Amino acid sequence: MTSAIEGFEVPLHRSLTEPILLAGAPRSIAIVNGTIAAAIGLGLQMWLPGLVLWLAGHSLAVFAAKRDPHFAPVLMRHLRQKAYLAC
């Protein structure tokens, strides 16, 4: 039994709270990874290295997203902050 105050409870759809994933990886990382792999594969005509780069990058992104779906913003915040309490 919840004790919600009348008028202050709003139904929230689940899709608004979950991160946007593309084939299991965060969307922005999947797009950047695919673009770089396509540039290597198509632009430089190095098909095998482009495919290997895409497969390795996407697999790592999916692995990290399974552990924490918000790893990309956390990683960017971590890289921006200075080490104030470094030993």
ABEGO torsion letter per residue (X at the ends): XBBBBBGABBBBBAAAABBBBBGGBBAAAAAAAAAAAAAAAAAAGBAAAAAAAAAAAAAAAAAAAAABAAAAAAAAAAAABBBAABX
